[in-house]
Amino acid sequence: MIVYVNNKEVEIIPGMKVSHALISAGILKKGIYIKSMKDKWGNEIGIDGELSEGDNIFVEIEFI
């Protein structure tokens, strides 16, 4: 299944959550603080949120 994290195409297995997409995109790792996560409509989403084919996640990060 293909989803997009900050417009970067990421392939994950169906049923995986937002956290899995962030790991695959290299965003969820030590030294990075997630300030906000939103969907393509600007709604805040959680780290355990479900994803569907073609979903877009926009993440604002800060390096710590």
PyMOL Python script that loads the backbone (N, CA, C, O; Angstrom):
from pymol import cmd

cmd.read_pdbstr("""\
ATOM      1  N   MET A   1       0.853  -1.165   0.000  1.00  0.00           N
ATOM      2  CA  MET A   1       0.000   0.000   0.000  1.00  0.00           C
ATOM      3  C   MET A   1       0.906   1.237   0.000  1.00  0.00           C
ATOM      4  O   MET A   1       1.913   1.280   0.707  1.00  0.00           O
ATOM      5  N   ILE A   2       0.541   2.222  -0.787  1.00  0.00           N
ATOM      6  CA  ILE A   2       1.323   3.452  -0.901  1.00  0.00           C
ATOM      7  C   ILE A   2       0.614   4.580  -0.145  1.00  0.00           C
ATOM      8  O   ILE A   2      -0.574   4.830  -0.347  1.00  0.00           O
ATOM      9  N   VAL A   3       1.366   5.253   0.727  1.00  0.00           N
ATOM     10  CA  VAL A   3       0.910   6.472   1.396  1.00  0.00           C
ATOM     11  C   VAL A   3       2.000   7.522   1.199  1.00  0.00           C
ATOM     12  O   VAL A   3       3.088   7.209   0.716  1.00  0.00           O
ATOM     13  N   TYR A   4       1.711   8.751   1.568  1.00  0.00           N
ATOM     14  CA  TYR A   4       2.666   9.838   1.380  1.00  0.00           C
ATOM     15  C   TYR A   4       2.923  10.544   2.706  1.00  0.00           C
ATOM     16  O   TYR A   4       1.989  10.910   3.420  1.00  0.00           O
ATOM     17  N   VAL A   5       4.193  10.727   3.022  1.00  0.00           N
ATOM     18  CA  VAL A   5       4.603  11.447   4.220  1.00  0.00           C
ATOM     19  C   VAL A   5       5.397  12.663   3.754  1.00  0.00           C
ATOM     20  O   VAL A   5       6.483  12.529   3.189  1.00  0.00           O
ATOM     21  N   ASN A   6       4.847  13.844   3.995  1.00  0.00           N
ATOM     22  CA  ASN A   6       5.455  15.091   3.501  1.00  0.00           C
ATOM     23  C   ASN A   6       5.771  14.993   2.011  1.00  0.00           C
ATOM     24  O   ASN A   6       6.851  15.375   1.560  1.00  0.00           O
ATOM     25  N   ASN A   7       4.808  14.475   1.265  1.00  0.00           N
ATOM     26  CA  ASN A   7       4.874  14.304  -0.192  1.00  0.00           C
ATOM     27  C   ASN A   7       5.898  13.272  -0.650  1.00  0.00           C
ATOM     28  O   ASN A   7       6.192  13.186  -1.843  1.00  0.00           O
ATOM     29  N   LYS A   8       6.445  12.491   0.272  1.00  0.00           N
ATOM     30  CA  LYS A   8       7.372  11.414  -0.073  1.00  0.00           C
ATOM     31  C   LYS A   8       6.589  10.104  -0.095  1.00  0.00           C
ATOM     32  O   LYS A   8       5.901   9.767   0.869  1.00  0.00           O
ATOM     33  N   GLU A   9       6.697   9.371  -1.198  1.00  0.00           N
ATOM     34  CA  GLU A   9       5.992   8.098  -1.322  1.00  0.00           C
ATOM     35  C   GLU A   9       6.613   7.061  -0.396  1.00  0.00           C
ATOM     36  O   GLU A   9       7.829   6.865  -0.383  1.00  0.00           O
ATOM     37  N   VAL A  10       5.747   6.393   0.385  1.00  0.00           N
ATOM     38  CA  VAL A  10       6.195   5.378   1.332  1.00  0.00           C
ATOM     39  C   VAL A  10       5.332   4.138   1.135  1.00  0.00           C
ATOM     40  O   VAL A  10       4.106   4.234   1.079  1.00  0.00           O
ATOM     41  N   GLU A  11       5.961   2.987   1.031  1.00  0.00           N
ATOM     42  CA  GLU A  11       5.216   1.742   0.879  1.00  0.00           C
ATOM     43  C   GLU A  11       5.150   1.026   2.220  1.00  0.00           C
ATOM     44  O   GLU A  11       6.175   0.763   2.849  1.00  0.00           O
ATOM     45  N   ILE A  12       3.925   0.714   2.651  1.00  0.00           N
ATOM     46  CA  ILE A  12       3.709  -0.026   3.893  1.00  0.00           C
ATOM     47  C   ILE A  12       2.726  -1.159   3.630  1.00  0.00           C
ATOM     48  O   ILE A  12       2.058  -1.187   2.596  1.00  0.00           O
ATOM     49  N   ILE A  13       2.645  -2.079   4.560  1.00  0.00           N
ATOM     50  CA  ILE A  13       1.719  -3.208   4.454  1.00  0.00           C
ATOM     51  C   ILE A  13       0.335  -2.741   4.891  1.00  0.00           C
ATOM     52  O   ILE A  13       0.228  -2.009   5.876  1.00  0.00           O
ATOM     53  N   PRO A  14      -0.734  -3.141   4.191  1.00  0.00           N
ATOM     54  CA  PRO A  14      -2.084  -2.753   4.608  1.00  0.00           C
ATOM     55  C   PRO A  14      -2.333  -3.125   6.074  1.00  0.00           C
ATOM     56  O   PRO A  14      -1.952  -4.204   6.529  1.00  0.00           O
ATOM     57  N   GLY A  15      -2.977  -2.215   6.796  1.00  0.00           N
ATOM     58  CA  GLY A  15      -3.255  -2.420   8.210  1.00  0.00           C
ATOM     59  C   GLY A  15      -2.260  -1.738   9.129  1.00  0.00           C
ATOM     60  O   GLY A  15      -2.490  -1.642  10.334  1.00  0.00           O
ATOM     61  N   MET A  16      -1.156  -1.264   8.570  1.00  0.00           N
ATOM     62  CA  MET A  16      -0.175  -0.554   9.390  1.00  0.00           C
ATOM     63  C   MET A  16      -0.693   0.835   9.742  1.00  0.00           C
ATOM     64  O   MET A  16      -1.596   1.362   9.092  1.00  0.00           O
ATOM     65  N   LYS A  17      -0.111   1.411  10.775  1.00  0.00           N
ATOM     66  CA  LYS A  17      -0.559   2.684  11.334  1.00  0.00           C
ATOM     67  C   LYS A  17       0.354   3.837  10.904  1.00  0.00           C
ATOM     68  O   LYS A  17       1.349   3.641  10.206  1.00  0.00           O
ATOM     69  N   VAL A  18      -0.012   5.034  11.340  1.00  0.00           N
ATOM     70  CA  VAL A  18       0.768   6.237  11.044  1.00  0.00           C
ATOM     71  C   VAL A  18       2.210   6.060  11.503  1.00  0.00           C
ATOM     72  O   VAL A  18       3.137   6.453  10.795  1.00  0.00           O
ATOM     73  N   SER A  19       2.407   5.474  12.676  1.00  0.00           N
ATOM     74  CA  SER A  19       3.767   5.288  13.206  1.00  0.00           C
ATOM     75  C   SER A  19       4.640   4.483  12.254  1.00  0.00           C
ATOM     76  O   SER A  19       5.822   4.788  12.091  1.00  0.00           O
ATOM     77  N   HIS A  20       4.075   3.461  11.627  1.00  0.00           N
ATOM     78  CA  HIS A  20       4.842   2.637  10.694  1.00  0.00           C
ATOM     79  C   HIS A  20       5.258   3.440   9.458  1.00  0.00           C
ATOM     80  O   HIS A  20       6.369   3.278   8.953  1.00  0.00           O
ATOM     81  N   ALA A  21       4.372   4.295   8.982  1.00  0.00           N
ATOM     82  CA  ALA A  21       4.699   5.137   7.824  1.00  0.00           C
ATOM     83  C   ALA A  21       5.810   6.125   8.174  1.00  0.00           C
ATOM     84  O   ALA A  21       6.688   6.392   7.353  1.00  0.00           O
ATOM     85  N   LEU A  22       5.770   6.668   9.398  1.00  0.00           N
ATOM     86  CA  LEU A  22       6.804   7.619   9.817  1.00  0.00           C
ATOM     87  C   LEU A  22       8.157   6.934   9.966  1.00  0.00           C
ATOM     88  O   LEU A  22       9.189   7.519   9.634  1.00  0.00           O
ATOM     89  N   ILE A  23       8.160   5.704  10.459  1.00  0.00           N
ATOM     90  CA  ILE A  23       9.408   4.935  10.556  1.00  0.00           C
ATOM     91  C   ILE A  23       9.958   4.680   9.156  1.00  0.00           C
ATOM     92  O   ILE A  23      11.149   4.868   8.909  1.00  0.00           O
ATOM     93  N   SER A  24       9.097   4.254   8.249  1.00  0.00           N
ATOM     94  CA  SER A  24       9.530   3.972   6.876  1.00  0.00           C
ATOM     95  C   SER A  24      10.057   5.216   6.171  1.00  0.00           C
ATOM     96  O   SER A  24      10.947   5.124   5.326  1.00  0.00           O
ATOM     97  N   ALA A  25       9.512   6.372   6.515  1.00  0.00           N
ATOM     98  CA  ALA A  25       9.953   7.628   5.903  1.00  0.00           C
ATOM     99  C   ALA A  25      11.192   8.201   6.585  1.00  0.00           C
ATOM    100  O   ALA A  25      11.744   9.199   6.124  1.00  0.00           O
ATOM    101  N   GLY A  26      11.635   7.576   7.682  1.00  0.00           N
ATOM    102  CA  GLY A  26      12.822   8.041   8.388  1.00  0.00           C
ATOM    103  C   GLY A  26      12.569   9.220   9.313  1.00  0.00           C
ATOM    104  O   GLY A  26      13.507   9.904   9.721  1.00  0.00           O
ATOM    105  N   ILE A  27      11.305   9.459   9.646  1.00  0.00           N
ATOM    106  CA  ILE A  27      10.968  10.601  10.495  1.00  0.00           C
ATOM    107  C   ILE A  27      10.908  10.219  11.970  1.00  0.00           C
ATOM    108  O   ILE A  27      11.315  11.003  12.827  1.00  0.00           O
ATOM    109  N   LEU A  28      10.410   9.039  12.270  1.00  0.00           N
ATOM    110  CA  LEU A  28      10.248   8.623  13.663  1.00  0.00           C
ATOM    111  C   LEU A  28      11.524   7.923  14.120  1.00  0.00           C
ATOM    112  O   LEU A  28      11.671   6.709  13.981  1.00  0.00           O
ATOM    113  N   LYS A  29      12.439   8.715  14.668  1.00  0.00           N
ATOM    114  CA  LYS A  29      13.699   8.176  15.162  1.00  0.00           C
ATOM    115  C   LYS A  29      14.260   9.092  16.238  1.00  0.00           C
ATOM    116  O   LYS A  29      13.758  10.195  16.453  1.00  0.00           O
ATOM    117  N   LYS A  30      15.291   8.632  16.900  1.00  0.00           N
ATOM    118  CA  LYS A  30      15.898   9.376  18.002  1.00  0.00           C
ATOM    119  C   LYS A  30      16.391  10.739  17.522  1.00  0.00           C
ATOM    120  O   LYS A  30      16.984  10.860  16.449  1.00  0.00           O
ATOM    121  N   GLY A  31      16.135  11.762  18.336  1.00  0.00           N
ATOM    122  CA  GLY A  31      16.613  13.101  18.024  1.00  0.00           C
ATOM    123  C   GLY A  31      15.645  13.955  17.234  1.00  0.00           C
ATOM    124  O   GLY A  31      15.956  15.098  16.898  1.00  0.00           O
ATOM    125  N   ILE A  32      14.474  13.417  16.932  1.00  0.00           N
ATOM    126  CA  ILE A  32      13.473  14.176  16.190  1.00  0.00           C
ATOM    127  C   ILE A  32      12.203  14.274  17.029  1.00  0.00           C
ATOM    128  O   ILE A  32      11.672  13.264  17.490  1.00  0.00           O
ATOM    129  N   TYR A  33      11.727  15.495  17.220  1.00  0.00           N
ATOM    130  CA  TYR A  33      10.498  15.757  17.959  1.00  0.00           C
ATOM    131  C   TYR A  33       9.409  16.096  16.947  1.00  0.00           C
ATOM    132  O   TYR A  33       9.595  16.969  16.099  1.00  0.00           O
ATOM    133  N   ILE A  34       8.277  15.407  17.034  1.00  0.00           N
ATOM    134  CA  ILE A  34       7.158  15.673  16.134  1.00  0.00           C
ATOM    135  C   ILE A  34       6.286  16.757  16.755  1.00  0.00           C
ATOM    136  O   ILE A  34       5.670  16.545  17.800  1.00  0.00           O
ATOM    137  N   LYS A  35       6.236  17.920  16.108  1.00  0.00           N
ATOM    138  CA  LYS A  35       5.441  19.041  16.611  1.00  0.00           C
ATOM    139  C   LYS A  35       3.968  18.875  16.266  1.00  0.00           C
ATOM    140  O   LYS A  35       3.102  19.162  17.091  1.00  0.00           O
ATOM    141  N   SER A  36       3.677  18.413  15.054  1.00  0.00           N
ATOM    142  CA  SER A  36       2.291  18.185  14.650  1.00  0.00           C
ATOM    143  C   SER A  36       2.233  17.222  13.475  1.00  0.00           C
ATOM    144  O   SER A  36       3.179  17.100  12.696  1.00  0.00           O
ATOM    145  N   MET A  37       1.095  16.541  13.368  1.00  0.00           N
ATOM    146  CA  MET A  37       0.825  15.650  12.242  1.00  0.00           C
ATOM    147  C   MET A  37      -0.589  15.939  11.769  1.00  0.00           C
ATOM    148  O   MET A  37      -1.529  15.963  12.562  1.00  0.00           O
ATOM    149  N   LYS A  38      -0.728  16.158  10.471  1.00  0.00           N
ATOM    150  CA  LYS A  38      -2.039  16.478   9.914  1.00  0.00           C
ATOM    151  C   LYS A  38      -2.279  15.671   8.648  1.00  0.00           C
ATOM    152  O   LYS A  38      -1.341  15.237   7.980  1.00  0.00           O
ATOM    153  N   ASP A  39      -3.564  15.479   8.331  1.00  0.00           N
ATOM    154  CA  ASP A  39      -3.914  14.830   7.076  1.00  0.00           C
ATOM    155  C   ASP A  39      -4.037  15.893   5.984  1.00  0.00           C
ATOM    156  O   ASP A  39      -3.764  17.070   6.224  1.00  0.00           O
ATOM    157  N   LYS A  40      -4.445  15.478   4.794  1.00  0.00           N
ATOM    158  CA  LYS A  40      -4.487  16.417   3.666  1.00  0.00           C
ATOM    159  C   LYS A  40      -5.548  17.500   3.817  1.00  0.00           C
ATOM    160  O   LYS A  40      -5.533  18.483   3.076  1.00  0.00           O
ATOM    161  N   TRP A  41      -6.473  17.337   4.769  1.00  0.00           N
ATOM    162  CA  TRP A  41      -7.496  18.348   5.022  1.00  0.00           C
ATOM    163  C   TRP A  41      -7.132  19.259   6.193  1.00  0.00           C
ATOM    164  O   TRP A  41      -7.904  20.146   6.556  1.00  0.00           O
ATOM    165  N   GLY A  42      -5.947  19.039   6.787  1.00  0.00           N
ATOM    166  CA  GLY A  42      -5.504  19.869   7.897  1.00  0.00           C
ATOM    167  C   GLY A  42      -5.956  19.399   9.264  1.00  0.00           C
ATOM    168  O   GLY A  42      -5.761  20.100  10.257  1.00  0.00           O
ATOM    169  N   ASN A  43      -6.565  18.207   9.330  1.00  0.00           N
ATOM    170  CA  ASN A  43      -6.999  17.652  10.613  1.00  0.00           C
ATOM    171  C   ASN A  43      -5.826  17.009  11.332  1.00  0.00           C
ATOM    172  O   ASN A  43      -5.026  16.306  10.715  1.00  0.00           O
ATOM    173  N   GLU A  44      -5.721  17.247  12.632  1.00  0.00           N
ATOM    174  CA  GLU A  44      -4.676  16.607  13.440  1.00  0.00           C
ATOM    175  C   GLU A  44      -4.928  15.100  13.457  1.00  0.00           C
ATOM    176  O   GLU A  44      -6.071  14.660  13.578  1.00  0.00           O
ATOM    177  N   ILE A  45      -3.866  14.317  13.338  1.00  0.00           N
ATOM    178  CA  ILE A  45      -3.988  12.861  13.413  1.00  0.00           C
ATOM    179  C   ILE A  45      -3.040  12.340  14.482  1.00  0.00           C
ATOM    180  O   ILE A  45      -2.048  12.983  14.824  1.00  0.00           O
ATOM    181  N   GLY A  46      -3.363  11.168  14.999  1.00  0.00           N
ATOM    182  CA  GLY A  46      -2.547  10.563  16.042  1.00  0.00           C
ATOM    183  C   GLY A  46      -1.556   9.558  15.492  1.00  0.00           C
ATOM    184  O   GLY A  46      -1.685   9.097  14.358  1.00  0.00           O
ATOM    185  N   ILE A  47      -0.580   9.227  16.292  1.00  0.00           N
ATOM    186  CA  ILE A  47       0.480   8.298  15.898  1.00  0.00           C
ATOM    187  C   ILE A  47      -0.063   6.886  15.650  1.00  0.00           C
ATOM    188  O   ILE A  47       0.524   6.120  14.886  1.00  0.00           O
ATOM    189  N   ASP A  48      -1.180   6.543  16.295  1.00  0.00           N
ATOM    190  CA  ASP A  48      -1.783   5.218  16.130  1.00  0.00           C
ATOM    191  C   ASP A  48      -2.936   5.215  15.141  1.00  0.00           C
ATOM    192  O   ASP A  48      -3.701   4.253  15.079  1.00  0.00           O
ATOM    193  N   GLY A  49      -3.066   6.291  14.366  1.00  0.00           N
ATOM    194  CA  GLY A  49      -4.148   6.386  13.396  1.00  0.00           C
ATOM    195  C   GLY A  49      -3.998   5.382  12.263  1.00  0.00           C
ATOM    196  O   GLY A  49      -2.891   4.988  11.897  1.00  0.00           O
ATOM    197  N   GLU A  50      -5.140   4.978  11.718  1.00  0.00           N
ATOM    198  CA  GLU A  50      -5.145   4.034  10.600  1.00  0.00           C
ATOM    199  C   GLU A  50      -4.923   4.770   9.290  1.00  0.00           C
ATOM    200  O   GLU A  50      -5.221   5.958   9.167  1.00  0.00           O
ATOM    201  N   LEU A  51      -4.397   4.049   8.321  1.00  0.00           N
ATOM    202  CA  LEU A  51      -4.115   4.622   7.009  1.00  0.00           C
ATOM    203  C   LEU A  51      -4.815   3.832   5.917  1.00  0.00           C
ATOM    204  O   LEU A  51      -5.073   2.637   6.062  1.00  0.00           O
ATOM    205  N   SER A  52      -5.116   4.514   4.830  1.00  0.00           N
ATOM    206  CA  SER A  52      -5.687   3.896   3.641  1.00  0.00           C
ATOM    207  C   SER A  52      -4.797   4.220   2.449  1.00  0.00           C
ATOM    208  O   SER A  52      -3.985   5.145   2.497  1.00  0.00           O
ATOM    209  N   GLU A  53      -4.957   3.461   1.401  1.00  0.00           N
ATOM    210  CA  GLU A  53      -4.191   3.668   0.173  1.00  0.00           C
ATOM    211  C   GLU A  53      -4.275   5.131  -0.272  1.00  0.00           C
ATOM    212  O   GLU A  53      -5.366   5.688  -0.391  1.00  0.00           O
ATOM    213  N   GLY A  54      -3.120   5.743  -0.516  1.00  0.00           N
ATOM    214  CA  GLY A  54      -3.060   7.095  -1.037  1.00  0.00           C
ATOM    215  C   GLY A  54      -3.171   8.209  -0.012  1.00  0.00           C
ATOM    216  O   GLY A  54      -3.157   9.383  -0.380  1.00  0.00           O
ATOM    217  N   ASP A  55      -3.280   7.867   1.276  1.00  0.00           N
ATOM    218  CA  ASP A  55      -3.369   8.904   2.312  1.00  0.00           C
ATOM    219  C   ASP A  55      -2.120   9.780   2.319  1.00  0.00           C
ATOM    220  O   ASP A  55      -1.025   9.333   1.977  1.00  0.00           O
ATOM    221  N   ASN A  56      -2.308  11.030   2.713  1.00  0.00           N
ATOM    222  CA  ASN A  56      -1.215  11.997   2.837  1.00  0.00           C
ATOM    223  C   ASN A  56      -1.080  12.405   4.294  1.00  0.00           C
ATOM    224  O   ASN A  56      -2.069  12.756   4.938  1.00  0.00           O
ATOM    225  N   ILE A  57       0.143  12.362   4.814  1.00  0.00           N
ATOM    226  CA  ILE A  57       0.435  12.795   6.171  1.00  0.00           C
ATOM    227  C   ILE A  57       1.444  13.934   6.058  1.00  0.00           C
ATOM    228  O   ILE A  57       2.457  13.816   5.369  1.00  0.00           O
ATOM    229  N   PHE A  58       1.156  15.030   6.740  1.00  0.00           N
ATOM    230  CA  PHE A  58       2.075  16.160   6.760  1.00  0.00           C
ATOM    231  C   PHE A  58       2.578  16.327   8.182  1.00  0.00           C
ATOM    232  O   PHE A  58       1.796  16.552   9.105  1.00  0.00           O
ATOM    233  N   VAL A  59       3.893  16.214   8.353  1.00  0.00           N
ATOM    234  CA  VAL A  59       4.507  16.201   9.675  1.00  0.00           C
ATOM    235  C   VAL A  59       5.428  17.404   9.827  1.00  0.00           C
ATOM    236  O   VAL A  59       6.265  17.677   8.966  1.00  0.00           O
ATOM    237  N   GLU A  60       5.258  18.117  10.937  1.00  0.00           N
ATOM    238  CA  GLU A  60       6.152  19.219  11.279  1.00  0.00           C
ATOM    239  C   GLU A  60       7.078  18.704  12.375  1.00  0.00           C
ATOM    240  O   GLU A  60       6.616  18.269  13.430  1.00  0.00           O
ATOM    241  N   ILE A  61       8.392  18.755  12.124  1.00  0.00           N
ATOM    242  CA  ILE A  61       9.351  18.188  13.073  1.00  0.00           C
ATOM    243  C   ILE A  61      10.321  19.247  13.578  1.00  0.00           C
ATOM    244  O   ILE A  61      10.457  20.331  13.011  1.00  0.00           O
ATOM    245  N   GLU A  62      10.985  18.886  14.664  1.00  0.00           N
ATOM    246  CA  GLU A  62      12.028  19.728  15.245  1.00  0.00           C
ATOM    247  C   GLU A  62      13.152  18.805  15.693  1.00  0.00           C
ATOM    248  O   GLU A  62      12.896  17.781  16.327  1.00  0.00           O
ATOM    249  N   PHE A  63      14.380  19.152  15.374  1.00  0.00           N
ATOM    250  CA  PHE A  63      15.526  18.352  15.796  1.00  0.00           C
ATOM    251  C   PHE A  63      15.913  18.750  17.215  1.00  0.00           C
ATOM    252  O   PHE A  63      16.025  19.933  17.537  1.00  0.00           O
ATOM    253  N   ILE A  64      16.116  17.734  18.058  1.00  0.00           N
ATOM    254  CA  ILE A  64      16.502  18.012  19.452  1.00  0.00           C
ATOM    255  C   ILE A  64      17.862  17.430  19.756  1.00  0.00           C
ATOM    256  O   ILE A  64      18.353  17.563  20.877  1.00  0.00           O
TER     257      ILE A  64
END
""", "prot")
cmd.dss("prot")
cmd.show_as("cartoon", "prot")
cmd.util.cbc("prot")
cmd.orient("prot")
